[in-house]
Amino acid sequence: MQKLPTKWEDREELREKGQFWTPEWVAKAMVSYVAQDTDLIYDPATGNGSFLAALDSLDLPNVNYLGGDIDDSLLELPIYQQSHVTVEHRDFILEASKQKFKSIIANPPYIRHHRLSPQMKEKAKAMSYNATGNHIDARAGLHIYFLIQALCLLEQGGRLAFIVPADTCEGHFAKTLWDWIFSVFKVECAITFDEKATPFPGVDTNAVVLLIRNESPADSLKWVRVSQESGELLDFIKCNFEGSGFHTLTIHNRDIQEAKLTGLSRPPRCGEIAKHNLGDFAKVMRGIATGANEFFLMNSIEAKQTGIPDNFFKRVVGRTRDINSAEFTETHLNKLDESSRPTFLLSLEPGHRDAHPNITSYLVQGETMGLPERALIQQRQPWYKMEQRTPPPLLFTYLGRRNSRFVKNSASVLPLTGFLCVYPHRDDPDYVDRLWQALNHPDTIANLASVGKSYGSGAIKVEPGKLKDLPIPDHVVTEFELLA
């Protein structure tokens, strides 16, 4: 199993390369799918040879292996020095093969969009548009472009097996991507993993295995949830998705339209669809983005040291771990300050620069630090102008694990970007309290998976535009009289 580095510098290098090795039990299952009816498997991101090792262990002597990678050091590994193996130094996006393949397998590099070079972005953008006929959202990572490129190189009737992060099915680009895939290809199976069975322990993302054929689209697909590592996944694929009696696999036959709407990384929607969502009862906004917390955010001692009058500060909460209960009160806020947590936000508006000499001198310090040139701050006129929010009655933890929750903001603080602001359409305290309880109902919380992006260890990240779509079960709406 791959041992992840603990030092920040080593982690950064790993993120730059996006190299996370596929465990043997998953690699074998994926290889068994693409190895049918072929004499050559193509792997455009060979890495340390996980799929080649799986191919060798499955004893398929008539199947050759062609691979490519941009990391020269990996291509010298002994596993690649075999007669049935050919590997080449190739950038799969910038120097794509002109040959088509009957079998393609990959664990593509997981490199996020902001780490891609301008040349790579431009090439990937053009390639994806030519393939899909639409522009893929610029926030797509390299793994998305690998998937598109590979599908374009798949022969008619050919098979593709990719292991990708869950954001492939949940990201901003997902609708455009899957509209294309489902309309052109036959998605045979999607495999997801419980936390105990994750292929990449310690990595803050969930994995999905996609098994796709270049055939006419079907009306349904097999969807699998793996509860623990075992050989049953390999057995299931070997029996062409028809087996039964598996103890570590939960198998659903999913309608394509439902799967496209819900997302392949998420469980199928069961039962009646809720008539109402959060947007029917409240407005959602993200918290305040300062652009430079180290300058604008401070504790009470630091705020006093600036000499800036108190009325230019607003009380805020910055981190999700600063709130450990379902209600945040002034007592909690004061305890944070007593522990030296920053809860004072310098909140200036145009014209405030000369409102007090100490404001002027403090802003000069910020200019000396180069703050006006920072990307986010550059968009403000003047640069020190802080975003404005009304204290929201309810807060939602933007990225949370199993304690993802709605918090009653009894302290009337402003949240930073670790939270989303929830503004109920009615502001009477009784209604706010009932909505708060309805949103924290276990059946409502369970629906977060249907609108959020899933990460490792059970974490769910919900964007403001998606939180408003959170379904609130009909019985919860009735119980708390939200329509009264």
N, C-alpha and C positions, 0 to 999 in steps of 0.2 A: 504494500500500500504506500502511496506517495506520502512523504512526511513534509508537512507544510512548514515553511520557515517561521520563526517567532520574531526576528528582528524586522523593524519597519523597512529598512533599506532592502532586505532580501524579499520582503513581501511586495515592495514596489516593483522590483525586477520581475517577480512572478506575474504581477498584474500587467506589466508591459508586454510580456510574452504570451500571457493568457494560457499557460500550459498546465492543465490539470489532467492527470492520467486516469484512464478508464479502468476500473477494477476488473479482475479476470472474469468473475461470474457474470458481469454485465457484458463484457466484450465477447464472451463465447456466445451468448444469446444473440447479439447483434450480428456476429459473423455467420452464425447458422442460418440467419434469414437471407443474407445477401449471397451466400455460397451456393444456393440452389440453382441448378441449370446454368452454370458458368464455369469458365476456365481461368478467369481473371477477376480479381477484386482490386478496385482502385481506392486508395486512401490519400486524399490531398493534404492531410495534416498528420503525418506519421508519428510525430512525437517520439516517445520511448519504445514504440513497437508493441503496444498493448494488443492491437488487433492482429498483428502478425503472429504474436505469441499464441493468441487464441486460435488462429487458423492452424498453426502447427499442432496444437494440442488436440484439435478436433480430428486430426488424421485425415486430411483431404489432400492426398498427394497430387491430384491432377489440377489443383487450383493454384494459379500463380498470383503473385502479389506485386502491384505497382504502386509506389508511394512517392510523395513529394513533401518537402518541408523547407522552410527558410533558415532553419537552425543547422548550420554545418556540423556542429559538434555532435548532434544527435545522429546524423547520417553516417557517422563512423562507428556506430555501435555494432558489436559482433553479430547481433541478431539479423542485421541487414546483409551480412556477408554470406548469403546462401544462394544456391543455383536457381531457385524458383522465385527469387526476389530481385526487383529492380527499384532503386530509389534515386531521386534526382532533387537537386536544389532548385526549387520552383516556388514562386509566389503565386498562389492559386487565383488571386484576384487580378494582380497586375500582369501575370504571364499565364493566363489560363490555357489549358490544353485544348487543342482543336479536335481531338479525338473524343468520340462518345463511348460510354461504357455501359455494360449490362449490369454491373454491380458496383455501387459506390458506398463507402462506409467512412464515417469520420466522427471524431470528437473535435470540432473546430475550435480554434483559439478564442477564448472568451476575453476579448479586448473591447472595452467600452468606447463609444463614439468620440469622446473628447481626447482619447489617446491615439486616434488615427491621424496619419499625415494628410495634409491637403491633397496630395497626389492620390492617395488611397481613397479618400472621400469622393473625389471627382470621378475616378474610375468606377468605383462601386455604385455611385449614383447613376451613372450612364448605363452600366450593366443591368442594374435592377429595373430601370425604366424600360430598357429594350426588352427585358424578359416579361415583365408584368403589365406593361402599358400604363403604369401609374408611378408616381413618385413615392418612394418609401420615406417615411419620416426620418429626418436627419439624426434622430437620437438612436437609430439602430446601431447595434454593435457589429463587429466584424463577423461574428457567428451567423448573423442574419444574411449577410452577403454570401458567405460560404454556402449556406443552404440554397439560396437562389441559384448561384452559379452551378452547384452540383446537380440540381434538378434540371437545369438547361443542358447538362452533359449526359443525362440519363437516356439510354436507348429506349425505344419503344418496347414495352414489356419488361424493362429492367427494374431492379430493386435498389432502394436506397435505405440505409440505416444511419441515422444521426442521433447523437446524444447532445442535447442543448440545454441551456438554462431555461427556467420557466418563463422568463420574460419574452421568449420567442412567441408565446401564446397570449401574453398579457400586456406587452408594451404598447406604446403609442402607435407603433407601426403595424400592430398585429392584425387589425381589420383588413388593411390593404393586402398584406402578405397572405392571409388565409383565404380571402376572397379569391385570390389567384390560384393558390394551391388546390383548394377544394373544387374549383371549376375546371382544372386541367388534369389533375392527378387523382389516383385512387389511394386515399389514406387508409391503409389496412389496420394499423394498430398504433395506439399511443400508450406508453408505459410510464407511470408515475411511481413515486416512492414515498413511503412513510419516513418519518424522521429517523427511525431505528434502522432503516434500510438504505439510507442515502448513499449514493455512490461516491460522494465527495465530502466525507466528514470534516467539519471545521471550516468549510467554505460557505459563505453567507449567500447561497443561492440553492434553489431546488433544481433537480434535473428532470428532463423528460426525454424519453427515447421515442423517436418517430420512425415508423416503418412504412414506407411509401413505394408504390409501384407506378410506373409510367403507363397507365391504362386508363380507360374511361372511368370517370368518377362513379363512386357507389353511393347508395343512399344511407349507408350505416358503416360503422367501424367498431373494432374491438377496443375497449378502454380498460386498462389494467392498473390496479394499485398493488404494489409489492409491499408486504408488511415486514419481511425480514429476508436477509441474504439466504439464498438456497439455490439448488439446481432446478427448481420447478419452473423458473422463467425460461431456461433453455428447453425444458421438456415441452412447455406450452407452445413455443415457436416451432419446435420440431414437428409437432402434431398439427401444424397449420392452423393454430388458434381454435382447434375444435375440442381439445381435451376438457376434462372436468375432474372434480375431486381434489383440486389443489388447495393446500392448507395455508400457503403464504401469499396467494394471489386472490384479489377480488376482481371479478371480471364483469364488465357491463357491455351490452350491445347498444351503442349510442346512435341516435339519429344524427345525421350530418348537420342539419340546420340547428339542432339544439347544441351540438358540440361547438359549432362555429360561434354561436351567440354566447355561450358560457365560457368557452376557452378550453383547450385540450389539457391544460395543466390543472384544471379544476374538476372536481367530481361532477357527475351529471346532476342537473336539476331534477329533483323528485317532487311529486305532489303538485298542488295547484300553485300557479305563479301569483305572488302577492300583487294586490291591486294598487298598493301605495308604496312610495319610497320616501327617503328622507327629504328630497327636494319638495315634496308636497307640504312639508311642515316647517322647513327651515332653509336658510341660505347658508352656503359654505364658502369660506375664503381661507387662503393660507395665512399663516402668521407673518409677522414683520421680518423682512430680510434687511439686516443692517448693512451688510457689505463689509463690515469690519468690527466684529464684536469686541476685539481687543481695545478699540478706541471709543466706541459708543456705549458699551455695556460695562458696568462697574458695580462694586459693592458700596455700601454707605460710606465707608471710610475713604475709599477712592473718590467718590463723588464730592465729599466735603473738601478733600485736598485740592480739587480743581478750583475751588472758590466760586463756582458757578451757582447762582441762586437755585433753591429747591424747585421753583416752579418751572424750570426748564427740563426737569426729569420726570419720567413716568415709570411706574412700577411694572415689572415684567417677570415672566417666568421663561427660562431659556431652554432647559433640557427636560426631556420626558422623565428622566430619573429624579428630577426635582419634585415630582408629584407621585406620591405612593399611595394615594387613596382616591376614592371616587368623588370626593368633594375637596376643593382647595379653598382654604379659609385664610383670614388675615393671620391667624396663629401660625399656620404653615409658612406663610410668607415671611413672617418675622423670624421664624426659626432658620429659614434659609439665610437670611441676612446675618443672623448671629453666628452662623457657621461660615461666614465670609463668601457665600455664594453671590454672584452678581445678580441683583434684581432691580438696578436703577439704569434706565435707558435715557441717554441724552437725546431728547426729542426736539429738534430745532426746525424752524420754518424759515422761509425766505424773509430776510430783514432782521433776523435774530443775531447776525454776526456782530453788529455794533450795539446790541442791546445791553451789553455789559462788557467791561474791559477783559474780564477773565474768559468770557466766551471767545473774544477775538484772539487772545493769546493761545487758547487751547486749540482753536482751529488752525492757527499757524503751525502748531506742532503736527497736526494731522497732515497738513500740506507738505511739511518737511519729510514725513513718513511716506509720501507718494500716494496717499489715499485717493486723491481726485482722479488718478490714472487707472484705478482698479475697474474691472469690467462692469460690475454692477453699479458702482458709484458714479461712473462716467455718464450713466443715463439720467442722473438727477441734475436739476438746475434750481438752485446752486447745489454743489456736490454734497454739502452737509445736510440737506433737506431729508428729514426722516419720513419713512412711510407712516401714514396715519391709519389707525383703526379705532373703532369704538370697542371697549372691553366686551367680549362676547359672553353671553350667559353660560355657554357650554364650550368646552374644549375637547378636541379629539387628538389622541396621540398619533402622529403622522406615520411613524414606523414603530410598531409594537409587536411583542411576541404574544404569548397567550393572554397577557393582561391588557391587550388592546381594549381601550375603554373610552367612554365619554365621561368627562369630568365636569362637575358643577362648579362654576367659577364664582364662588361666593366672595372671593377677595377682590373681584373686579380688576384683575390684572390683565395686561396685554400679553399675548403669547408671541414668541419668536417662531422661526420656521420649523421647530420641532413639533409644532402643533398646528391643527386646523381650527379656524374659528367657526363656530356654529351659532347662527343667529335665528332663533325661532321666529316664525311669522307673527306670533303674538307674544307680547312681553309681560303679560300678567304672571306673577310668581307661581300660581297654581298650575297654569298650563306648562310653563317651563319645567316645573318639577315633574309633571306627568310625562312630558316628552323625554326628559332625562332618564326616567325609569324605563320607559319603553325602549329607548336606544340601548340600554344596558341589559335588556332582557336576553337570556342565553340564546333564544331563537333568532333574535336580531343580530347579536354578535356573530352567530354562526354564519350569517349571510355575508360577512365581510369578505370571506374567501371568494365570493362571486363578483366582487368589484375591485379587489385589491391585487397587488402583485406579491407573489409568495417568495419568501427568502428562506434561508436555512434556519433550522431550529424552530420552526413554527412561526417565524416573523412574517407580518403582513404589512405592506406599505400601500396606503390608499391616497391617491391624488385628490385634490379638491374637486375636480370635475367628475370624479368617479364616486366620491363619497355621497354626493347628492342622489346617486342612483341606488344607494343601499336599500334593498327591499326590507320593508317592515311587515312582518306577517300579519295577516288580517286579524287573527285572534289577539295579537298584541295591540293593534290599533283599537280594537273594541274594548279590550280590558282596561286600557288607560284613557278611553274616551277622547281620543285625539281629534275626532271629527265633531265632537259636541260643540 
